[in-house]
């Protein structure tokens, strides 16, 4: 877990780290120091005006001063449409109020400081993307030990801000290994700057392939270092080449998305905000007609006793979803519901013990999740007799259908063209474009990129017919009970969420390979039985006649979504056919994919929580941007994982 930083204050509200025995910025003028040390030497004005996007990676986020200064400079100087990706490593994140106090001495930063602090959290260990300026600015906070963060970073920097505490105070940040990782993630033309001029640091940067220049430092420092990576020979062999990605320059920036549920609409939003033109196609007369029509979809992360890719992705996606919900509300989304909290009631003492073991691996701050005792549980759910529970202050249930419609309405000014009541019967690749056809073999749309976000419908497409997607039936019931007794959704081995006074939504079933869309009273009765066991005094009753909702989801065997380029099965089976031998000595080629074909599938019952981050990951791949999450998570979501497991096991 990331350890939060506690700071003290020097005269003039200068923050000081007792841990590293150093100040966060110059007492002579932190804003001027940032401009002199980082903005000007890396020629950011020229980059912002001449390039389509810039990626800055910073070692040492600290108070966020460099980021906010860069943000202000970017807003003033950028050409229309320029995108800024800003990645920053921080092992000991500061509390929000400490950042507010640190930056309060600069009135010229006050407006963007307030906007930033609306979204900033003292995040747990891991990568956490924040989307700002309508998607044109992306900040990714990489919380953790610097070597681990750089090892997990997937992408290349255009600019490095090397701004850890002084080498004598923080040797870990300036180790030879760290600077080798800096070089590993550089390319021809990548520049760096740093306030330090220590001879060993200069030597290590030169050894890593940088041409280094000593120049005048910011008062009172005599010198600082700047430089450019000149392409020294580095071992950039991808350890698992089957997980290499296939993004690249695409012209025109146009994509077809099949499926107008939460996955497809979220992906359309992420790409449209990057300037893409989207054809969004769905066979139904309106968006969110299948599983995405869920009127009460629950947002809550998954726990595991030992951290696994599923729980790690679930937590990262959940935290990103909270921020995305806040952005949507700020943009004017209506009738989507609110995240006012959720409580998790254990089934029994053994289940509570497992939850307590699991929670040690995840953010334990009350900002995200905390233990409740009897009186606190009763305060949120008056009718429960549970002695304990977990509280997720920003969990909850949303109307996913209304959410989908709100997103399309908010993005109506962008180039998202919806084609409803349009069934795609076939697809084909012609030259550099994908074509999709209707039942009469008439071409519906054509684009260089095609994204399948149509759940189990992807099994009808030749290129993805081998995907091990399993159809899962889910049923919700509308029931009546005591008024004003449940103030937030309650999760147990089902869940109950309040609608209006005395009306509740009861969920949810999870029936594998069951395609029956008829409402079942026996399943309603089973869910009522479970709810009454947890909330015995609520007096829950079924409506007469029974009312509810039924939908079919699609899930993968490991319950992780399938997000990324679609592998070419024939090429994979040929190139990696001997993986079952263990680790052969020969080198393997990079993965071969169907050009321009991507998917976002297998979200199961977690489409609400997973889709915003999944869309950001997929859009980053398509646009060849650095990944907003750790490389291990990108690999865990890659559809190629299914083929590789089969090849390793000779299935």
Secondary structure, DSSP 4 states (H G I P E B T S, - for coil): -PPPP-EEEETTTEEEETTTTEESS-TT-HHHHHIIIIITTTTHHHHHHHSSEEEEEEE--TTSHHHHHHHHHHHHHPPTT-EEEEEEEESSPPPHHHHHHHHTT-GGGHHHHHHHHHH-----SEEEEEEEGGGTEEEEEEES-HHHHHHH--S--SEEEE-PSPTTT-GGGG-HHHHHHHHHT--TT-EEEES---HHHHHHHHHTTEEEEEEE-STT-SEEEEEEE---------TTGGG-------SS-EEEEE--SHHHHHHHHHHHTTT-EEEEE-SSSSSS-SGGG-SSEEE-PPP-SS--HHHHHHHHHHHHHHHHHHHHHHHT--SS-----EEE--SSHHHHHHHHHHHTTS--STTT-EEEEHHHHHHHBTT---SEEEEETT-EEE-HHHHHHHHHHHTTTSSEEEE-S----EEEEETTEEEEE-TT--EEEEESEEEE--GGGGGGSGGGTT---EEEEEEEEEEE--TT-BSSEEESSSEEEE-STTEEEEE---EET----S--HHHHHHHHHHHHHHSTTS--EEEEEEEEEEEEEEE-TTS--EEEEEE-HHHHHHHTTTGGGSS-SSPPPPP-EEEEEEEEE-BGGGHHHHHHHHHHHHHHHHTTPPPSS-HHHHHHH-THHHHHHHHHHT-
